[in-house]
Amino acid sequence: MSELIQADLRAAGVITSPEKCIWNPVQRLDWLDITIDLHQFQLEASTKRITLALNLIDSLLRTNCPSARDRMRIAGKLISMASVLGCIVQLKMRRLYEAINAVFPNINRQAVDAFASHCGGEVNWLCPPVSLIVQTIRHLSKCKAKGTLIVPEWPSQLYLALLRPNGLWAAFVKDVWQAAAANPALCPVTAQVQDLLRASKADRTETSYLAIITRFVAWRDSMLCSDSALDGPTAVAPFLAQEHARMSGKIEVA
């Protein structure tokens, strides 16, 4: 099974690290300084992680006025062990975040946790990552707050269903400015997008993609000679099935 997985990863252009990969089944292993013990059904923090956390705590206790960075370092270190220490860590960290905000109110940010702060009574300027847009919209609604929200026009994303249900802008949306329509220069042409995507991939990845695409085109062309209906999305599934059968046997180098 592990050989099949390794073969699939190589075919997909994924480069694995021999030092970090364990291909044979084990009941105990270390992952990100967390020891996973399937025999005892428990998680343990590694000695290295515990020692580092204790050293950070000791440093804070011996400092009269620890910096915001030092406080956030220990908060992050403890949060990273939540899987071992339990949800009590997240509950306790809220108090630490509040302490950080109280002592360091002006270090180029409104709050460590924006969703724990009330944002009503002022006009907010918001540009959250895509994964937090829905939470941002709901937090604004909960606080009855106003703000300028910057989001990409991504039709398949859930946040657009909140902003534009049934194809019409929601009642709480007072104004819309589409940057691309107002300034076409912000939208790169197709050739530029292709160049950017190509440049973002490693040479080995691009070579692997090109190899499998070349095989698919050759396979599709040969199949069209016997079955003209086999085209478009309907051709992908049988090709992948054939590739799986091929990879299950001897690995061929394209």
C-alpha positions in Angstrom: 0.0 0.0 0.0 2.8 2.5 0.9 4.5 1.8 -2.5 1.2 2.6 -4.2 0.8 5.9 -2.3 4.4 6.9 -3.0 3.9 6.1 -6.7 0.7 8.3 -6.8 2.5 11.1 -5.1 5.4 10.9 -7.5 3.0 10.8 -10.5 1.3 13.9 -9.1 4.6 15.7 -8.9 4.8 15.7 -5.1 8.3 15.7 -3.6 8.5 13.8 -0.3 11.2 14.0 2.3 12.7 10.7 3.3 13.7 12.1 6.7 10.2 13.2 7.5 8.1 10.4 6.0 7.2 7.1 7.7 5.9 4.7 5.1 5.5 1.6 7.3 2.6 1.5 9.8 3.5 2.3 13.4 1.6 2.8 16.6 3.7 5.6 17.9 5.2 8.6 16.1 6.1 12.3 16.5 4.4 14.9 14.4 5.1 18.6 14.9 6.5 17.8 18.3 3.3 16.0 19.3 3.7 12.3 20.1 0.8 10.2 18.8 0.5 6.9 20.7 -2.2 4.7 19.1 -1.4 1.8 21.5 -2.3 3.9 24.6 -4.8 6.1 22.6 -3.2 9.3 23.8 -1.3 12.4 22.7 1.8 13.7 24.3 3.7 16.9 23.9 7.4 16.3 23.1 10.0 17.1 25.7 11.4 19.8 23.4 8.0 21.5 23.1 7.4 21.4 26.9 10.9 22.7 27.7 10.5 25.6 25.3 7.1 26.5 26.8 8.4 26.3 30.3 11.4 28.5 29.4 9.1 31.1 27.9 6.9 31.1 31.0 10.0 31.4 33.2 11.3 34.3 31.1 7.9 36.1 31.4 7.9 35.7 35.2 11.4 37.1 35.5 10.7 40.1 33.4 9.1 43.2 34.9 7.5 44.4 31.7 7.5 41.6 29.0 6.9 42.8 25.5 3.7 42.1 23.5 5.7 39.8 21.3 6.9 37.7 24.3 3.3 37.4 25.6 2.0 36.4 22.2 4.8 33.9 21.8 3.8 32.0 24.9 0.1 32.3 23.9 0.9 30.7 20.6 3.0 28.1 22.2 0.3 27.0 24.6 -2.4 27.1 21.9 -0.3 24.8 19.7 -0.6 22.2 22.5 -4.4 22.4 22.7 -4.7 18.9 21.2 -2.8 17.6 24.2 -3.9 19.9 27.0 -7.6 20.2 26.0 -10.0 23.0 25.3 -9.2 24.6 28.7 -6.1 26.1 27.0 -8.3 28.1 24.5 -10.5 29.3 27.4 -7.5 30.5 29.4 -5.9 32.1 26.4 -8.8 34.6 26.1 -7.8 36.2 29.4 -4.2 36.4 28.2 -5.3 38.0 24.9 -7.3 40.5 26.9 -4.3 41.3 29.0 -2.2 41.8 25.9 -4.7 44.2 24.4 -5.0 46.1 27.7 -1.3 46.6 28.2 -0.4 47.1 24.5 -3.4 48.9 22.9 -1.3 50.5 20.1 1.0 48.0 18.3 -0.5 48.4 14.8 -3.6 46.3 15.4 -7.0 46.7 16.9 -7.0 43.4 18.7 -5.3 40.0 18.9 -8.7 38.3 18.3 -10.9 40.6 16.2 -14.0 38.4 16.8 -13.6 38.8 20.5 -13.9 42.6 20.3 -17.0 44.7 19.8 -16.7 46.6 16.5 -19.8 48.7 16.8 -19.9 52.5 17.0 -17.2 53.1 14.4 -16.6 52.5 10.6 -14.4 49.5 10.2 -12.0 48.8 7.3 -12.0 45.1 6.7 -10.0 42.9 4.4 -10.2 39.4 5.9 -8.8 36.2 4.3 -11.3 34.2 2.3 -11.7 31.6 5.0 -12.8 34.3 7.5 -15.2 36.4 5.3 -18.4 34.6 6.5 -17.3 35.0 10.1 -16.5 38.6 9.5 -20.0 39.3 8.0 -21.7 37.6 10.9 -19.6 39.4 13.5 -20.5 42.8 11.9 -24.1 41.9 12.0 -23.9 40.8 15.6 -22.2 44.0 16.6 -24.6 46.1 14.4 -21.4 47.7 13.0 -20.6 49.5 9.8 -17.6 49.0 7.7 -16.0 48.7 4.3 -15.5 45.0 3.4 -13.1 44.0 0.6 -13.8 40.6 -0.9 -13.0 38.9 -4.2 -16.0 38.3 -6.5 -15.9 34.5 -6.2 -19.3 33.1 -7.2 -18.8 29.6 -5.7 -18.0 31.0 -2.2 -20.6 31.0 0.6 -20.0 34.6 1.5 -21.5 35.8 -1.8 -24.7 33.9 -0.9 -24.8 36.0 2.3 -24.0 39.3 0.5 -26.1 38.6 -2.6 -28.9 36.1 -1.9 -31.1 35.3 -4.9 -28.8 37.4 -7.1 -29.7 40.7 -5.3 -27.6 42.5 -2.8 -28.7 42.1 0.8 -30.4 44.9 2.6 -27.4 45.6 4.8 -25.2 46.2 1.8 -25.5 50.0 1.2 -23.0 50.4 -1.6 -20.9 48.3 -3.9 -17.8 49.3 -5.8 -16.3 46.7 -8.2 -12.6 47.5 -8.5 -12.1 45.4 -11.6 -14.9 47.2 -13.5 -13.7 50.6 -12.3 -10.1 49.8 -13.1 -9.5 47.0 -15.7 -5.8 47.3 -15.2 -6.3 45.5 -11.9 -7.3 42.3 -13.8 -4.4 40.6 -15.6 -5.0 39.2 -19.0 -5.3 35.4 -19.4 -1.7 35.1 -20.6 -0.4 36.9 -17.5 -2.5 34.6 -15.2 -1.1 31.5 -17.0 2.5 32.8 -16.7 1.9 33.5 -12.9 0.5 30.0 -12.4 3.3 28.4 -14.3 6.0 30.4 -12.4 4.4 29.4 -9.1 5.1 25.8 -9.7 8.5 24.0 -9.4 10.1 22.7 -12.6 9.6 19.1 -11.5 5.9 19.7 -10.8 5.4 21.4 -14.2 7.2 18.5 -15.9 4.9 16.0 -14.1 1.8 17.9 -15.1 2.9 18.1 -18.7 3.6 14.4 -18.8 0.2 13.3 -17.6 -1.6 15.9 -19.7 0.3 14.7 -22.8 -0.8 11.1 -21.9 -4.4 12.2 -21.5 -4.5 14.1 -24.8 -3.0 11.1 -26.7 -5.4 8.7 -24.9 -8.4 10.9 -25.7 -7.4 11.2 -29.3 -7.1 7.5 -29.7 -10.5 6.9 -28.0 -12.2 9.5 -30.2 -11.4 7.4 -33.2 -13.6 4.5 -31.8 -16.1 6.5 -29.7 -16.9 10.0 -30.7 -19.2 10.5 -27.7 -16.3 10.1 -25.3 -15.2 13.7 -24.9 -15.1 16.5 -22.3 -15.7 15.5 -18.6 -16.9 12.0 -19.6 -13.4 11.2 -20.8 -11.7 12.0 -17.5 -13.0 9.2 -15.3 -12.0 6.3 -17.6 -8.6 7.9 -18.1 -8.0 8.2 -14.3 -9.2 4.6 -13.9 -6.6 3.5 -16.5 -3.9 5.6 -14.8 -4.7 4.0 -11.5 -4.5 0.5 -13.1 -1.2 1.5 -14.7 0.3 2.9 -11.4 -0.9 -0.2 -9.5 1.6 -2.2 -11.5 5.0 -1.2 -12.7 5.8 2.5 -12.5 6.5 3.9 -16.0 8.6 7.0 -16.6 6.8 9.3 -19.0 
